[in-house]
């Protein structure tokens, strides 16, 4: 009897020891290429973030999938995901927002307005955007256009030329193909830090077009990790210091630094 009991205990412990981690499908928007993710090389903030998560615990295996903004929104509408990587609810279709749960952890994202320094170094330059041509990213929403993402509306009503990413927004500014460019603050920091462009040639408005708190957005209908469990994971002593160091390296402000 004793031997039989020991055998059962060994088998039970072995099952737990060899239990596979739970897969969590994480969707990320690749429009910030290559700051958030360079899908081809699997580089950027998102892959590095997920790598830290996977290497620092064994309960979950986070699987990152990047999609263009329009396709990502379709997947969100279909519910084909467990979690979204650092997104604002405002960026998603209204029909999908109510069912999602968000983490307390957030990263601050700003859409900032820039012009060439040779155009002006006065804040008054940005006072009437309606008279200025603008460069933006296809699929993104902007406050000056009432968050309408329709390309024809943006072009005809707000003189916005759309491109595939923020790399090309800066190029359009430098080539004088637009008076004003809309850049995410993370993209700006990345370009400046890596000397991809001479960002000193640009002049910034003191008033961002919009400021967002971006969270991990969890799909409770499918995900096997809840928003609270995700927060517990991010705040664990083995993960939080690594994430703080990563965000600092990218010049990103988060709830870890805002709520000390």
C-alpha positions in Angstrom: 0.0 0.0 0.0 2.8 2.4 0.9 4.7 1.7 -2.3 1.5 2.2 -4.3 0.9 5.6 -2.6 4.5 6.7 -3.3 4.1 5.7 -7.0 0.9 7.8 -7.3 2.7 10.8 -5.7 5.6 10.5 -8.1 3.4 10.2 -11.1 1.4 13.3 -10.0 4.5 15.4 -9.3 5.9 14.4 -12.7 2.7 15.6 -14.5 3.1 19.0 -12.8 6.8 19.1 -13.5 6.3 18.5 -17.2 3.2 20.5 -17.6 3.4 22.6 -20.8 3.0 26.4 -20.4 -0.2 27.9 -21.6 0.1 29.6 -25.0 -1.1 33.2 -25.2 -1.5 34.7 -28.7 -0.5 38.3 -28.6 -1.3 40.6 -31.6 0.8 43.6 -32.2 0.3 46.4 -34.8 3.4 46.6 -37.1 2.7 50.3 -38.1 5.4 51.6 -35.8 8.0 49.7 -37.8 10.7 49.2 -36.7 10.3 50.7 -33.3 7.7 48.4 -31.8 8.4 45.5 -34.1 10.5 44.7 -37.1 8.5 41.6 -38.2 11.1 40.4 -40.6 14.0 40.5 -38.1 11.8 40.0 -35.0 13.4 43.0 -33.4 11.9 46.0 -31.5 10.2 46.7 -28.2 7.4 44.1 -28.6 9.7 41.1 -29.3 12.1 42.1 -26.5 9.2 42.6 -24.1 7.8 39.1 -24.9 11.2 37.5 -24.7 11.6 38.8 -21.1 8.1 37.5 -20.2 8.9 34.0 -21.7 12.4 33.7 -20.2 11.3 34.9 -16.7 8.5 32.4 -16.0 7.2 29.1 -17.2 3.5 29.2 -16.7 2.7 31.0 -20.0 4.2 31.0 -23.5 3.5 34.4 -25.2 3.4 34.1 -29.0 3.7 37.4 -30.8 2.0 37.9 -34.2 2.3 41.2 -36.0 -0.4 42.5 -38.5 -0.9 45.7 -40.5 -3.4 48.0 -38.7 -6.4 47.3 -41.0 -6.0 43.5 -40.8 -5.4 43.7 -37.1 -8.7 45.5 -36.6 -10.4 42.7 -38.6 -8.9 40.0 -36.3 -10.1 42.0 -33.3 -13.6 42.1 -34.7 -13.5 38.4 -35.2 -12.0 37.8 -31.7 -9.1 35.8 -33.1 -6.6 36.7 -30.4 -5.9 36.3 -26.7 -4.3 39.7 -26.1 -3.3 42.9 -27.8 0.1 44.4 -27.2 0.0 47.9 -25.7 -2.9 49.4 -27.5 -5.5 52.1 -26.6 -9.2 51.2 -26.8 -9.8 54.3 -28.9 -7.8 52.7 -31.7 -10.1 49.8 -32.1 -13.6 49.4 -33.7 -16.3 50.5 -31.3 -18.1 47.2 -31.6 -15.1 45.3 -30.1 -14.2 47.6 -27.2 -16.8 46.7 -24.6 -15.8 43.0 -24.5 -12.1 43.7 -23.8 -10.4 43.9 -20.4 -7.3 46.1 -19.9 -4.3 45.8 -17.5 -3.6 48.5 -15.0 -0.1 48.6 -16.5 0.1 51.1 -19.3 2.6 52.9 -21.6 2.0 56.5 -22.6 1.9 57.2 -26.3 1.7 60.6 -27.8 0.9 61.7 -31.3 3.1 64.8 -31.7 3.1 67.5 -34.4 6.4 68.4 -36.2 7.5 70.8 -38.9 10.9 71.6 -40.4 12.8 74.1 -38.3 13.4 76.1 -41.4 9.6 76.5 -41.7 9.3 78.1 -38.2 10.5 78.0 -34.7 7.3 79.6 -33.3 4.4 77.8 -31.7 2.0 79.9 -33.5 2.9 78.0 -36.7 0.6 75.2 -35.5 -2.3 77.3 -34.5 -4.3 76.7 -37.7 -3.6 73.2 -39.0 -6.3 73.5 -41.6 -4.1 75.7 -43.7 -1.1 73.3 -43.6 -0.5 70.1 -45.5 0.1 67.1 -43.3 1.7 63.6 -43.4 0.4 60.7 -41.4 0.2 56.9 -41.2 -2.5 55.0 -43.1 -5.1 53.5 -40.6 -4.2 55.9 -37.7 -6.7 58.2 -36.2 -6.0 61.9 -35.5 -7.8 64.3 -33.2 -7.5 67.2 -35.7 -9.6 65.0 -38.1 -12.1 64.0 -35.4 -10.4 60.5 -35.3 -11.8 59.6 -38.8 -9.5 57.1 -40.5 -11.0 57.3 -44.0 -8.2 58.0 -46.4 -10.3 60.0 -48.8 -11.8 62.2 -46.0 -8.3 62.9 -44.6 -7.0 63.8 -48.0 -9.9 66.0 -49.1 -10.9 67.6 -45.8 -7.6 67.9 -43.9 -4.9 67.8 -46.6 -3.3 64.7 -45.1 -1.0 62.5 -47.2 -0.9 59.0 -45.8 2.1 56.6 -45.8 2.8 53.1 -44.4 4.8 54.1 -41.3 6.4 57.0 -39.4 9.8 56.4 -41.0 8.2 57.8 -44.2 6.4 60.6 -42.4 9.8 62.0 -41.4 11.1 61.5 -45.0 8.1 63.5 -46.3 8.9 66.3 -43.9 12.6 66.4 -44.9 11.7 66.2 -48.6 9.3 69.1 -48.0 6.3 67.1 -49.2 4.2 68.1 -46.1 4.2 71.1 -43.8 3.4 69.1 -40.7 4.1 65.5 -39.8 2.4 63.5 -37.1 4.9 61.3 -35.1 4.4 59.0 -32.2 6.8 59.9 -29.3 8.3 56.4 -29.3 9.1 56.7 -33.0 10.7 60.1 -32.5 12.9 58.8 -29.6 13.9 55.7 -31.7 14.9 57.8 -34.8 16.8 60.3 -32.6 18.6 57.7 -30.5 19.7 55.6 -33.4 20.6 58.6 -35.6 18.3 57.4 -38.4 17.5 61.0 -39.2 18.8 64.3 -38.0 15.8 65.0 -35.8 17.3 68.4 -34.8 16.0 69.6 -38.2 12.5 69.3 -36.8 10.5 71.7 -34.6 7.8 70.3 -32.3 4.4 71.7 -31.2 4.1 71.9 -27.4 0.5 70.6 -27.8 0.3 66.9 -28.9 -2.4 66.0 -31.2 -3.5 63.3 -28.8 -2.2 61.4 -25.7 -3.1 57.8 -25.0 -2.6 55.3 -22.3 -1.9 52.0 -24.1 -2.6 48.8 -22.2 -2.4 45.0 -22.7 -6.0 44.4 -23.9 -7.3 40.9 -23.0 -10.0 39.0 -24.8 -11.8 37.2 -22.0 -13.8 35.0 -24.4 -10.6 33.2 -25.4 -7.6 34.1 -23.3 -6.5 31.8 -20.5 -4.7 34.6 -18.7 -6.8 37.4 -17.2 -5.9 41.1 -17.1 -5.2 40.7 -13.3 -2.9 37.8 -13.8 -1.1 39.7 -16.5 -0.6 42.6 -14.0 0.7 40.2 -11.4 3.1 38.8 -13.9 4.4 42.2 -14.9 4.8 43.3 -11.3 6.7 40.2 -10.2 10.2 40.8 -8.8 11.7 38.7 -11.6 10.1 40.6 -14.4 9.4 44.2 -13.4 13.0 45.4 -13.2 13.8 44.0 -16.6 10.7 45.6 -18.2 11.6 48.9 -16.6 15.1 48.7 -18.0 13.7 47.8 -21.5 11.2 50.7 -21.5 13.9 53.1 -20.3 16.2 52.0 -23.2 13.4 52.9 -25.6 12.7 56.2 -23.9 9.1 55.1 -23.0 7.1 56.4 -20.1 4.9 53.8 -18.3 2.9 53.3 -15.2 6.0 51.8 -13.6 7.6 55.2 -13.6 4.5 57.4 -13.4 3.2 55.7 -10.2 6.3 55.3 -8.1 
